[in-house]
Amino acid sequence: MIQLEEAEAPEFGEGELPKSKVLDHLGLVAGMFEELEIGDRIDEQIAQNFEEREVSVGQAVKAMVLNGFGFVQQRLYLTPQLFERVPTERLIGEGVRPEHLNHGAEGRVLDDLFEYGVTELFWDLAAHAAEKLGFNSRFAHLDATSFSFHGDYDSEDGPAEGAIRIQKGYSRDHRPYLNQAVLDMIVERKAVLPVLVKPLSGNVSDSGSFPELIDRHVEHLQNVHGFDYVVADSSLYSADHVETHTERGVKFVTRVPSGVLGGENAD
């Protein structure tokens, strides 16, 4: 059960009118964030630097999550504008003001997350959340999506080590003329809870990224989440992948591409 602490009744001076703040659905999001201890887990993993910002990394991430649910299609540097109209201290933490959630603080937090490793951090948070919620499933579902980006990017210069490239590739929203980034995601079957995500460059193919993702994280998937099977489309299949996965004890459900079987109606 999600519990939000009951706030003390505010005191108003003579002739002073109370100012209302809009909570909407953000209270539920913030409550679940606290229930799953996401902010605490992040702050345990990543060092804090309160000389650069007034909020912890976990609080800044929480603000970005709420921004995504409450300030849709708005730029990250406009985050303080969202928190001007919502009860910031109630949602983020005591003493936190909207100006503390400026683009400088949020940008430094994004740098901290990148340096730590977003995939590694996410699987820790997902494993902890699954344990808290009591989810246990034998089946993991793997798929990918692409995101389109407007603007110019210096993709030809090469990214920093560990960074992805924003560049043209296959677009799942049928906009191949725009630069892309790809996200591979594995979810558990029962609640469709994401357990593993991996951002990739815009021109990466599923047939190459799917087997690599499983090979790299198979022990985590089996030992932490207890998955027996990985379900994916035909991008997972090849003769080499079948042999490799079998040797490592990975069971999978997929579709054999028609070109492998031969003939137009093979599948």
MARMARDO-968143 format. One line per field, with one value per residue: x, y, z of N, C-alpha, C in turn; residue in one letter. Coordinates in Angstrom, 3 decimals. Atoms other than C-alpha are relative to their C-alpha. Layout:
# residues N
nX: c(X, ...)
nY: c(Y, ...)
nZ: c(Z, ...)
caX: c(X, ...)
caY: c(Y, ...)
caZ: c(Z, ...)
cX: c(X, ...)
cY: c(Y, ...)
cZ: c(Z, ...)
code: c(a, ...)
***
This chain:
# residues 267
nX: c(0.841, -0.751, 0.386, -0.632, 0.104, 0.977, -0.665, 0.542, 0.832, -0.783, 0.481, 0.113, 0.115, 1.267, 0.237, -0.749, 0.779, -0.802, -0.327, 0.212, -0.913, 0.637, -0.700, 0.408, -0.479, -1.408, -0.100, -0.089, -1.313, -0.987, 0.185, -0.585, -1.447, -0.470, 0.311, -1.005, -1.297, -0.838, -0.934, -0.982, -0.924, -0.878, -0.920, -0.967, -0.921, -0.693, -0.499, 0.702, -0.820, 0.914, -0.590, 0.482, 1.460, 0.675, 0.771, -0.769, 0.206, 1.304, 1.049, -0.012, 0.612, 1.433, 0.537, 0.072, 1.102, 1.238, 0.044, 0.453, 1.419, 0.828, -0.385, -0.271, -0.461, -0.706, -1.443, -0.445, -0.385, 1.216, 0.468, 0.459, 1.334, 0.950, 0.035, 0.581, 1.445, 0.292, -0.611, -1.335, -0.525, 0.804, -0.335, -1.435, -0.645, 0.035, -0.988, -0.274, 0.764, -0.051, -1.260, -1.051, 0.122, -0.340, -0.615, -1.382, 0.010, 0.471, -1.020, -1.100, 0.489, -0.038, -1.408, -0.314, 0.637, -0.746, -1.290, 0.229, 0.512, 1.452, 0.502, -0.308, 0.840, 1.391, 0.283, 0.034, 1.284, 1.061, -0.050, 0.502, 1.438, 0.660, 0.006, 0.952, 1.352, 0.256, 0.153, -0.873, 0.505, -0.960, -0.122, -0.444, 0.312, -1.003, 0.350, -0.725, 0.722, -0.884, 0.459, -0.442, -0.544, -0.178, -1.205, -1.286, -0.833, -1.356, -0.179, -1.157, -1.223, -0.192, 0.438, -0.895, 0.029, 1.210, 1.159, 0.616, 0.073, 1.309, -0.203, 1.094, 0.105, 1.375, 0.896, 1.248, 1.126, 0.026, -0.590, -1.426, -0.748, -0.449, -0.965, 0.640, -0.682, 0.726, 0.044, 0.375, 0.619, 0.513, 1.014, 0.537, 1.268, 1.235, 0.358, -0.715, -0.951, -1.321, -1.069, -1.296, 0.053, -1.308, 0.043, -0.920, -0.089, 1.160, -0.076, -0.238, 1.065, 0.468, -0.629, -1.299, 0.071, 0.745, -0.859, -1.049, 0.615, 0.237, -1.291, -0.668, 0.754, 0.755, -0.120, 0.859, 1.386, 0.312, -0.252, 0.720, 1.425, 0.487, 0.600, -0.381, 0.175, 0.024, 0.912, -0.358, 0.347, -0.975, -1.332, -0.807, -0.346, -0.974, -0.554, -1.051, 0.622, 0.635, -1.043, -0.585, 0.977, 0.189, -1.162, 0.052, 1.207, 1.056, 1.127, 0.631, 1.146, -0.133, 0.472, -1.080, 0.238, 0.385, -1.167, -0.777, 0.688, 0.053, 1.344, 0.743, 1.037, -0.594, 0.383)
nY: c(-1.193, -1.248, -0.957, -1.306, -0.579, -1.074, -1.295, -0.861, -1.081, -1.238, -1.143, -1.188, -1.247, -0.723, -0.522, 0.774, 1.086, 1.188, 0.239, 1.412, 0.650, 1.109, 1.266, 0.899, 1.386, 0.034, 0.580, 1.454, 0.307, -0.235, 1.024, 1.255, -0.227, 0.199, 1.369, 0.888, -0.453, -0.270, -1.078, 0.483, 0.911, -0.817, -0.747, 0.952, 0.415, -1.118, -0.993, -1.278, -1.203, -1.069, -1.284, -0.316, -0.030, 0.009, 1.239, 1.221, 0.599, 0.658, -1.018, -0.569, 0.997, -0.034, -1.195, 0.247, 0.939, -0.773, -0.899, 0.787, 0.314, -1.172, -1.139, 0.761, -0.714, -1.221, 0.144, 0.290, -1.221, -0.635, 0.746, -0.854, -0.540, 0.992, 0.041, -1.235, 0.170, 1.212, -0.055, 0.553, 0.668, 1.203, 0.990, 0.277, 0.108, -1.203, -1.023, -0.081, -1.037, 0.165, -0.477, 0.997, 1.015, -0.693, 0.849, 0.296, 1.119, 1.203, 0.396, 0.660, 1.315, 0.859, 0.370, 0.991, 1.257, 0.549, 0.493, 1.225, 1.026, 0.012, 1.381, 0.657, -0.588, 0.379, 1.384, 0.054, -0.548, 0.908, 1.194, -0.376, -0.243, 1.292, 0.671, -0.698, 0.252, 1.440, 0.530, 1.113, 0.525, 0.836, -0.485, -1.367, -0.410, -0.935, -0.716, -1.262, -1.107, -1.084, -1.353, -0.940, -1.245, -1.140, -0.775, 0.461, 0.718, 0.239, 1.449, 0.410, -0.204, 1.118, -0.312, 0.320, 1.417, 0.402, -0.774, 0.466, -0.982, -0.387, -0.006, 0.591, 1.445, 0.451, -0.738, 0.723, -0.908, -0.285, -1.305, 0.302, -1.210, -0.603, 0.765, 0.965, 0.761, 1.257, 0.491, 1.394, 0.138, 1.290, -0.140, 1.262, 0.233, -0.158, -1.410, -0.741, -0.873, 0.021, 0.487, -0.306, -0.874, -0.289, -0.958, 0.353, -0.963, 0.022, 0.921, 1.359, 0.924, 0.896, 1.319, -0.050, -0.456, 0.923, 1.043, -0.599, -0.397, 1.215, 0.588, -0.819, -0.116, 1.238, 0.436, -0.886, 0.336, 1.309, 0.101, -1.026, 0.003, 1.366, 0.267, 1.225, -0.188, -1.327, -0.047, -1.108, 0.264, 0.778, -0.608, 0.765, 1.320, 0.398, 1.301, -0.226, -0.415, 1.173, 0.833, -0.715, -0.064, 1.351, 0.312, -0.792, 0.348, -0.980, 0.469, -1.154, 0.184, -0.980, 0.430, 0.172, -0.839, 0.747, 0.213, 1.135, 1.228, 0.078, -0.092, -1.166, 0.361, 0.943, -0.248)
nZ: c(0.000, 0.088, -1.020, 0.027, -1.327, -0.121, -0.175, -1.035, 0.513, 0.063, -0.763, 0.833, -0.732, 0.135, 1.338, 0.993, 0.574, 0.313, 1.405, 0.310, 0.918, 0.695, -0.203, 1.073, -0.064, -0.377, -1.331, 0.152, 0.562, -1.050, -1.012, 0.471, 0.029, -1.368, -0.414, 0.593, -0.515, 1.166, -0.315, -0.982, 0.684, 0.843, -0.859, -0.540, 1.050, 0.648, -0.962, 0.017, 0.029, -0.356, 0.356, 1.337, 0.046, -1.295, -0.124, 0.232, 1.329, -0.024, 0.065, 1.352, 0.881, -0.299, 0.648, 1.441, 0.210, -0.131, 1.149, 1.144, -0.159, -0.232, 0.844, 1.218, 1.199, -0.364, -0.131, -1.361, -0.714, -0.494, -1.170, -1.109, 0.249, -0.487, -1.457, -0.514, -0.184, -0.770, -1.338, 0.219, -1.197, -0.222, 1.030, 0.113, -1.304, -0.819, 0.310, 1.431, 0.687, 1.456, 0.591, -0.217, 1.047, 1.242, 1.023, -0.373, -0.940, 0.686, 0.964, -0.716, -0.416, 1.190, 0.169, -1.034, 0.381, 1.137, -0.483, -0.763, 0.904, -0.151, 0.074, -1.267, -1.039, 0.220, -0.380, -1.455, -0.426, 0.427, -0.841, -1.327, 0.122, 0.185, -1.297, -0.856, 0.486, -0.017, 1.351, 0.359, 1.263, 0.735, 1.367, 0.250, 1.369, 0.520, 1.225, 0.180, 0.598, 0.420, -0.299, 1.021, -0.533, 0.897, -0.265, 0.514, -0.969, 0.502, -0.027, 0.802, -0.772, -0.914, -1.362, -1.109, -0.347, -0.698, 0.451, 1.236, 1.081, 0.523, 1.446, 0.771, -0.007, 0.194, -0.885, -0.243, 0.195, 1.444, 0.290, 0.199, 0.350, -1.242, -0.778, -0.882, -1.043, -0.210, -1.374, -0.240, -1.322, -0.429, -1.037, -0.495, 0.680, -0.755, -0.183, 1.040, -0.688, 0.632, -0.869, 0.602, 1.171, 0.571, 1.110, 1.084, 1.092, 0.872, 1.138, -0.484, 0.381, -1.055, 0.129, -0.654, -1.393, -0.853, -0.567, -0.831, -1.264, -0.782, -0.375, -0.998, -1.249, -0.235, -1.391, -0.794, 0.285, -0.565, -1.440, -0.763, 0.320, 0.120, 1.299, 0.711, 1.436, 0.595, 1.133, 0.895, 1.393, 0.773, -0.051, -0.953, 0.537, 1.012, -0.376, -1.003, -1.249, -0.590, -0.599, -1.137, -1.083, -0.532, -0.819, -1.229, -0.740, 0.245, 0.800, 0.620, 0.881, 1.068, 1.308, 0.958, 1.185, 1.195, 0.858, -0.498, 0.373, 1.449, 0.561, -0.443, -0.935, -0.953, -1.389)
caX: c(0.000, 1.245, 1.239, 1.970, 2.727, 0.018, 1.131, 0.715, -1.957, -0.344, -0.612, -1.754, -1.377, -4.229, -5.676, -3.479, -5.182, -3.986, -2.287, -3.407, -1.103, -2.138, -1.228, -3.181, -1.770, 1.759, 1.043, 0.536, 3.727, 5.735, 4.208, 5.186, 8.663, 9.032, 7.361, 9.905, 12.758, 14.069, 15.588, 17.268, 18.772, 20.135, 21.656, 23.324, 24.986, 26.020, 28.144, 26.516, 27.930, 25.919, 28.394, 27.001, 23.304, 20.814, 19.165, 20.433, 20.770, 17.729, 15.646, 16.731, 15.775, 12.409, 11.878, 12.651, 10.218, 7.473, 8.366, 7.824, 4.387, 3.266, 4.963, 4.705, 6.534, 8.377, 12.128, 14.095, 15.306, 11.673, 11.374, 11.210, 8.069, 6.283, 7.223, 6.015, 2.440, 2.765, 3.592, 7.332, 8.272, 5.431, 6.527, 10.336, 11.429, 11.506, 13.297, 13.328, 12.231, 11.492, 14.673, 16.744, 15.577, 17.182, 18.765, 22.276, 21.478, 19.540, 22.264, 24.987, 22.830, 22.473, 26.269, 26.535, 24.087, 26.026, 29.328, 27.872, 26.142, 22.421, 21.946, 23.667, 21.738, 18.429, 18.828, 19.594, 16.475, 14.337, 15.523, 14.805, 11.359, 10.464, 11.441, 9.399, 6.354, 6.748, 6.969, 8.397, 8.026, 9.662, 9.277, 11.168, 10.008, 12.605, 11.867, 13.257, 11.945, 13.411, 13.150, 13.341, 15.346, 15.165, 18.227, 21.879, 24.188, 27.951, 27.628, 30.448, 32.997, 32.498, 30.962, 32.760, 33.548, 30.349, 28.091, 25.682, 25.353, 22.246, 22.097, 19.833, 18.654, 15.500, 12.617, 9.730, 7.589, 8.271, 10.391, 13.742, 14.704, 15.204, 18.082, 17.353, 18.347, 17.349, 16.283, 16.334, 14.081, 13.352, 10.159, 8.766, 5.531, 3.019, 3.088, 5.148, 7.677, 10.872, 13.855, 16.604, 17.099, 19.972, 20.230, 21.911, 23.003, 20.416, 21.699, 22.035, 20.059, 17.973, 19.609, 22.935, 21.820, 19.375, 21.866, 24.539, 22.153, 21.228, 24.808, 26.001, 23.230, 22.067, 23.422, 21.634, 18.370, 18.550, 19.958, 18.230, 14.894, 14.685, 13.811, 13.803, 12.728, 13.356, 10.584, 11.510, 10.829, 12.869, 15.751, 16.908, 17.255, 20.301, 22.049, 24.998, 22.735, 20.799, 23.999, 25.430, 22.227, 21.831, 25.364, 24.701, 21.406, 19.238, 15.800, 13.990, 10.758, 11.048, 10.093, 12.421, 12.826, 11.292, 14.600, 16.192, 13.550, 13.474, 10.469, 8.073, 5.455, 7.852, 6.777)
caY: c(0.000, 3.466, 5.946, 9.643, 11.376, 13.702, 17.303, 19.780, 22.404, 25.668, 28.812, 32.037, 35.590, 38.055, 38.871, 36.287, 33.846, 30.244, 29.345, 26.090, 23.673, 21.029, 17.453, 15.486, 12.023, 13.023, 12.012, 8.409, 8.463, 9.953, 7.472, 4.479, 5.948, 5.993, 2.603, 0.946, 2.876, 4.010, 7.274, 5.574, 2.896, 5.515, 7.550, 4.415, 3.720, 7.187, 9.681, 12.995, 16.434, 19.037, 21.746, 21.559, 21.114, 21.372, 17.994, 14.416, 12.345, 10.315, 13.457, 14.861, 11.609, 11.680, 15.227, 14.109, 11.206, 13.535, 15.974, 13.190, 12.394, 15.952, 18.196, 16.138, 17.324, 20.047, 20.630, 19.490, 23.015, 23.994, 21.572, 24.393, 25.691, 22.420, 22.558, 26.148, 24.845, 21.595, 20.991, 20.500, 19.659, 17.146, 15.416, 15.672, 16.315, 18.793, 22.032, 21.418, 24.413, 24.622, 26.613, 23.746, 21.600, 23.768, 22.493, 22.742, 20.406, 17.993, 18.026, 17.148, 14.303, 12.941, 13.028, 11.113, 8.482, 8.076, 7.693, 5.058, 3.168, 3.499, -0.153, -1.385, 1.053, 0.151, -3.582, -2.992, -0.826, -3.290, -6.276, -4.445, -3.353, -6.887, -8.241, -5.572, -6.307, -10.084, -10.602, -13.899, -14.977, -17.675, -15.672, -12.553, -10.666, -8.829, -6.153, -2.872, 0.540, 3.615, 7.305, 10.061, 13.237, 16.621, 18.839, 18.402, 15.947, 15.470, 11.757, 11.665, 12.812, 9.689, 9.496, 9.453, 6.025, 4.305, 6.856, 6.111, 7.842, 9.750, 8.922, 7.677, 4.098, 1.997, 4.038, 2.175, 5.292, 5.411, 8.564, 7.338, 10.866, 11.777, 10.765, 7.815, 6.187, 2.628, 1.154, -2.587, -3.605, -6.822, -7.036, -9.748, -11.309, -10.943, -7.197, -6.151, -4.641, -3.581, -5.441, -4.469, -1.594, -0.834, 2.368, 1.891, 3.939, 4.732, 2.327, -0.796, -3.818, -6.050, -9.202, -8.022, -6.379, -9.036, -11.931, -9.612, -8.283, -11.798, -13.075, -10.175, -10.306, -13.937, -14.697, -11.671, -12.633, -16.223, -15.759, -12.527, -12.730, -16.485, -16.359, -19.690, -18.442, -15.364, -14.492, -12.378, -11.983, -13.549, -11.089, -13.371, -16.394, -17.668, -21.053, -19.635, -18.006, -21.226, -23.149, -20.460, -20.038, -23.803, -24.163, -21.446, -22.978, -20.223, -21.308, -19.069, -18.752, -17.069, -17.338, -18.684, -16.130, -17.207, -16.777, -19.423, -22.024, -21.174, -20.224, -17.324, -19.239, -21.039, -19.276)
caZ: c(0.000, -0.903, 1.947, 1.671, 4.951, 6.132, 5.801, 8.627, 8.173, 6.987, 9.060, 7.417, 8.631, 8.970, 5.564, 3.847, 1.495, 1.091, -2.186, -3.751, -5.555, -8.084, -7.128, -9.759, -10.521, -9.514, -5.925, -7.032, -9.097, -6.228, -3.800, -5.919, -6.397, -2.606, -2.110, -4.422, -2.741, -6.126, -4.906, -1.937, -4.173, -6.567, -3.741, -2.361, -5.707, -6.884, -4.934, -4.020, -4.700, -2.802, -3.757, -7.301, -6.475, -3.619, -4.241, -4.222, -7.390, -6.363, -5.830, -9.201, -10.940, -9.181, -10.446, -14.005, -13.685, -12.454, -15.223, -17.755, -16.324, -15.683, -18.237, -21.416, -24.554, -22.627, -22.549, -19.521, -18.725, -18.101, -15.161, -12.545, -14.266, -13.521, -9.858, -9.533, -9.704, -7.721, -4.020, -4.537, -0.951, -0.706, -3.914, -3.796, -0.227, 2.609, 1.774, -1.990, -4.048, -7.787, -8.495, -7.073, -10.004, -12.680, -15.878, -14.432, -11.550, -13.749, -16.396, -13.877, -12.589, -16.128, -16.411, -13.128, -14.378, -17.621, -15.819, -13.507, -16.347, -16.988, -17.938, -14.780, -12.587, -14.194, -13.674, -9.981, -9.586, -11.547, -9.517, -6.266, -7.498, -8.629, -5.225, -3.412, -5.576, -5.390, -9.152, -10.348, -13.952, -16.067, -19.286, -20.354, -23.452, -25.548, -28.129, -29.447, -30.373, -32.020, -31.179, -33.775, -33.178, -34.862, -35.219, -36.137, -34.393, -34.726, -35.347, -37.869, -35.282, -33.210, -29.733, -26.420, -25.037, -23.978, -25.697, -28.521, -31.883, -32.936, -36.632, -39.391, -39.327, -39.491, -38.038, -36.410, -36.619, -40.400, -40.319, -41.717, -42.781, -39.106, -36.863, -34.611, -31.345, -30.447, -27.120, -26.418, -23.526, -21.668, -19.606, -17.357, -18.580, -15.737, -15.031, -18.085, -15.674, -17.486, -16.050, -18.486, -20.940, -23.279, -25.384, -28.768, -31.756, -34.402, -37.052, -34.860, -36.080, -33.832, -35.200, -33.814, -30.574, -29.319, -28.988, -27.585, -24.924, -23.820, -23.868, -21.739, -19.149, -19.164, -15.677, -14.230, -15.938, -14.711, -11.210, -10.149, -11.964, -12.434, -16.123, -17.981, -21.412, -23.545, -26.024, -29.054, -32.759, -35.563, -35.024, -32.219, -34.474, -36.314, -36.350, -34.398, -31.834, -31.301, -30.637, -28.339, -26.324, -25.975, -24.636, -22.042, -20.965, -22.448, -23.647, -26.087, -28.041, -31.408, -35.068, -37.706, -40.550, -43.833, -45.646, -43.418, -44.181, -47.862, -49.935, -49.676, -47.683, -45.377, -42.181)
cX: c(0.880, -0.516, 0.796, -0.206, -0.971, 0.698, -0.674, -0.810, 0.798, -0.626, 0.033, -0.161, -1.330, -0.121, 0.713, -0.841, 0.898, 0.227, -0.115, 1.049, -0.701, 0.829, -0.277, 0.499, 1.440, 0.206, 0.130, 1.374, 1.083, -0.106, 0.587, 1.519, 0.591, -0.222, 1.050, 1.424, 0.986, 1.037, 1.076, 1.033, 0.982, 1.035, 1.032, 1.089, 0.883, 0.383, -0.717, 1.005, -0.915, 0.630, -0.505, -1.507, -0.560, -0.764, 0.908, -0.265, -1.370, -1.151, -0.078, -0.630, -1.511, -0.658, -0.128, -1.120, -1.339, -0.174, -0.527, -1.477, -0.880, 0.271, 0.386, 0.375, 0.688, 1.486, 0.400, 0.324, -1.217, -0.557, -0.446, -1.401, -1.086, -0.149, -0.427, -1.475, -0.377, 0.672, 1.366, 0.524, -0.747, 0.428, 1.469, 0.669, -0.017, 1.130, 0.309, -0.918, 0.144, 1.328, 1.164, 0.034, 0.281, 0.763, 1.459, 0.083, -0.416, 1.034, 1.173, -0.411, 0.000, 1.430, 0.409, -0.586, 0.753, 1.322, -0.155, -0.381, -1.493, -0.570, 0.222, -0.869, -1.441, -0.251, -0.004, -1.350, -1.139, -0.038, -0.557, -1.510, -0.762, -0.087, -1.024, -1.440, -0.348, -0.215, 1.013, -0.568, 1.079, 0.301, 0.413, -0.253, 0.960, -0.501, 0.782, -0.933, 1.003, -0.651, 0.582, 0.419, 0.083, 1.323, 1.244, 0.806, 1.348, 0.324, 1.244, 1.304, 0.288, -0.377, 1.089, -0.157, -1.258, -1.250, -0.548, 0.010, -1.447, 0.163, -1.117, 0.095, -1.444, -0.901, -1.312, -1.220, -0.013, 0.469, 1.511, 0.846, 0.495, 1.048, -0.716, 0.927, -0.879, 0.047, -0.454, -0.546, -0.471, -0.986, -0.417, -1.459, -1.223, -0.446, 0.626, 0.930, 1.346, 1.067, 1.384, -0.211, 1.418, -0.165, 1.085, -0.021, -1.124, 0.032, 0.248, -1.191, -0.362, 0.717, 1.391, -0.094, -0.702, 0.892, 1.074, -0.549, -0.209, 1.311, 0.641, -0.692, -0.745, 0.069, -0.880, -1.461, -0.404, 0.093, -0.812, -1.506, -0.577, -0.659, 0.525, -0.014, 0.085, -0.865, 0.349, -0.419, 1.169, 1.398, 0.929, 0.587, 1.155, 0.579, 1.068, -0.602, -0.656, 1.029, 0.586, -0.953, -0.210, 1.144, -0.041, -1.266, -1.128, -1.083, -0.704, -1.160, 0.070, -0.582, 1.182, -0.291, -0.292, 1.182, 0.853, -0.619, -0.049, -1.429, -0.785, -1.026, 0.502, -0.454, -1.489)
cY: c(1.249, 0.969, 1.289, 0.634, 1.180, 1.316, 0.800, 1.135, 1.295, 1.098, 1.239, 1.231, 0.673, 0.602, -0.770, -1.174, -1.198, -0.131, -1.496, -0.488, -1.216, -1.263, -0.981, -1.427, -0.104, -0.552, -1.507, -0.406, 0.149, -1.061, -1.332, 0.090, -0.252, -1.439, -0.984, 0.406, 0.327, 1.078, -0.436, -0.900, 0.789, 0.721, -0.911, -0.331, 1.140, 1.052, 1.336, 1.152, 1.199, 1.376, 0.457, 0.139, -0.119, -1.291, -1.193, -0.514, -0.653, 0.986, 0.618, -0.961, -0.036, 1.203, -0.201, -0.978, 0.732, 0.978, -0.734, -0.325, 1.243, 1.181, -0.532, 0.927, 1.323, -0.272, -0.164, 1.278, 0.764, -0.696, 0.899, 0.557, -0.976, 0.089, 1.322, -0.194, -1.277, 0.113, -0.688, -0.766, -1.298, -1.105, -0.406, -0.173, 1.334, 0.960, 0.162, 1.034, -0.162, 0.424, -0.966, -1.039, 0.612, -0.918, -0.319, -1.195, -1.284, -0.497, -0.714, -1.387, -0.968, -0.436, -1.071, -1.370, -0.659, -0.596, -1.295, -1.150, -0.166, -1.407, -0.722, 0.537, -0.464, -1.434, -0.160, 0.496, -0.952, -1.250, 0.287, 0.209, -1.317, -0.760, 0.638, -0.345, -1.483, -0.600, -1.106, -0.666, -0.805, 0.567, 1.463, 0.329, 1.110, 0.648, 1.302, 1.051, 1.070, 1.340, 0.940, 1.315, 1.043, 0.693, -0.652, -0.647, -0.306, -1.490, -0.456, 0.136, -1.149, 0.365, -0.257, -1.477, -0.314, 0.743, -0.587, 1.115, 0.255, 0.130, -0.770, -1.525, -0.392, 0.676, -0.759, 0.909, 0.545, 1.415, -0.167, 1.208, 0.734, -0.879, -0.856, -0.384, -1.211, -0.367, -1.454, -0.108, -1.422, 0.242, -1.384, -0.106, 0.447, 1.460, 0.895, 1.029, -0.055, -0.463, 0.309, 0.896, 0.282, 0.989, -0.320, 1.083, -0.224, -0.995, -1.442, -0.883, -0.920, -1.345, -0.036, 0.318, -1.000, -1.091, 0.557, 0.387, -1.221, -0.597, 0.754, -0.067, -1.279, -0.438, 0.844, -0.384, -1.306, -0.006, 0.987, -0.086, -1.403, -0.324, -1.315, 0.199, 1.474, -0.066, 1.222, -0.344, -0.668, 0.610, -0.761, -1.253, 0.044, -1.313, 0.158, 0.373, -1.176, -0.858, 0.658, 0.022, -1.368, -0.382, 0.725, -0.259, 0.986, -0.621, 1.218, -0.432, 1.088, -0.566, -0.094, 0.857, -0.839, -0.280, -1.173, -1.311, -0.185, 0.037, 1.135, -0.330, -0.884, 0.247, 0.183)
cZ: c(0.000, 1.054, -0.168, 1.371, 0.008, 0.316, 1.100, -0.631, -0.007, 0.837, -0.884, 0.888, -0.264, -1.390, -1.092, -0.482, -0.289, -1.501, -0.273, -1.000, -0.598, 0.191, -1.141, 0.248, 0.498, 1.410, -0.046, -0.529, 1.064, 1.089, -0.396, -0.082, 1.389, 0.458, -0.511, 0.379, -1.128, 0.311, 0.974, -0.657, -0.874, 0.854, 0.667, -1.012, -0.509, 1.044, -0.183, -0.041, 0.263, -0.168, -1.369, -0.073, 1.412, 0.255, -0.243, -1.411, -0.064, -0.087, -1.391, -0.998, 0.215, -0.667, -1.504, -0.332, 0.077, -1.155, -1.227, 0.055, 0.081, -0.899, -1.372, -1.159, 0.316, 0.192, 1.467, 0.765, 0.533, 1.240, 1.149, -0.209, 0.444, 1.505, 0.633, 0.323, 0.742, 1.374, 0.005, 1.213, 0.281, -0.959, 0.020, 1.357, 0.721, -0.368, -1.471, -0.636, -1.505, -0.624, 0.231, -1.116, -1.369, -0.952, 0.320, 0.925, -0.688, -1.006, 0.648, 0.476, -1.184, -0.302, 1.010, -0.352, -1.152, 0.457, 0.800, -0.924, 0.169, -0.048, 1.319, 1.134, -0.146, 0.442, 1.524, 0.520, -0.343, 0.861, 1.384, -0.045, -0.142, 1.317, 0.940, -0.381, -0.030, -1.373, -0.256, -1.240, -0.702, -1.380, -0.035, -1.464, -0.434, -1.282, -0.039, -0.571, -0.391, 0.325, -1.048, 0.632, -1.105, 0.331, -0.568, 1.119, -0.638, 0.022, -0.747, 0.769, 0.953, 1.418, 1.020, 0.346, 0.817, -0.429, -1.294, -1.030, -0.394, -1.502, -0.680, 0.018, -0.251, 1.034, 0.150, -0.074, -1.434, -0.330, -0.189, -0.363, 1.247, 0.676, 1.036, 1.149, 0.272, 1.475, -0.005, 1.414, 0.226, 1.127, 0.492, -0.444, 0.781, 0.089, -1.057, 0.638, -0.711, 0.986, -0.556, -1.205, -0.469, -1.146, -1.018, -1.070, -1.006, -1.129, 0.425, -0.347, 1.158, -0.042, 0.623, 1.473, 0.914, 0.594, 0.928, 1.371, 0.898, 0.474, 1.161, 1.357, 0.381, 1.461, 0.916, -0.192, 0.674, 1.521, 0.826, -0.233, -0.171, -1.326, -0.589, -1.509, -0.365, -1.253, -0.847, -1.415, -0.715, -0.002, 0.935, -0.622, -0.994, 0.484, 1.086, 1.352, 0.712, 0.717, 1.253, 1.192, 0.640, 0.918, 1.349, 0.803, -0.158, -0.878, -0.592, -0.877, -1.049, -1.284, -0.948, -1.227, -1.230, -0.916, 0.438, -0.434, -1.505, -0.491, 0.611, 1.074, 1.124, 1.424, 0.150)
code: c(m, i, q, l, e, e, a, e, a, p, e, f, g, e, g, e, l, p, k, s, k, v, l, d, h, l, g, l, v, a, g, m, f, e, e, l, e, i, g, d, r, i, d, e, q, i, a, q, n, f, e, e, r, e, v, s, v, g, q, a, v, k, a, m, v, l, n, g, f, g, f, v, q, q, r, l, y, l, t, p, q, l, f, e, r, v, p, t, e, r, l, i, g, e, g, v, r, p, e, h, l, n, h, g, a, e, g, r, v, l, d, d, l, f, e, y, g, v, t, e, l, f, w, d, l, a, a, h, a, a, e, k, l, g, f, n, s, r, f, a, h, l, d, a, t, s, f, s, f, h, g, d, y, d, s, e, d, g, p, a, e, g, a, i, r, i, q, k, g, y, s, r, d, h, r, p, y, l, n, q, a, v, l, d, m, i, v, e, r, k, a, v, l, p, v, l, v, k, p, l, s, g, n, v, s, d, s, g, s, f, p, e, l, i, d, r, h, v, e, h, l, q, n, v, h, g, f, d, y, v, v, a, d, s, s, l, y, s, a, d, h, v, e, t, h, t, e, r, g, v, k, f, v, t, r, v, p, s, g, v, l, g, g, e, n, a, d)
***
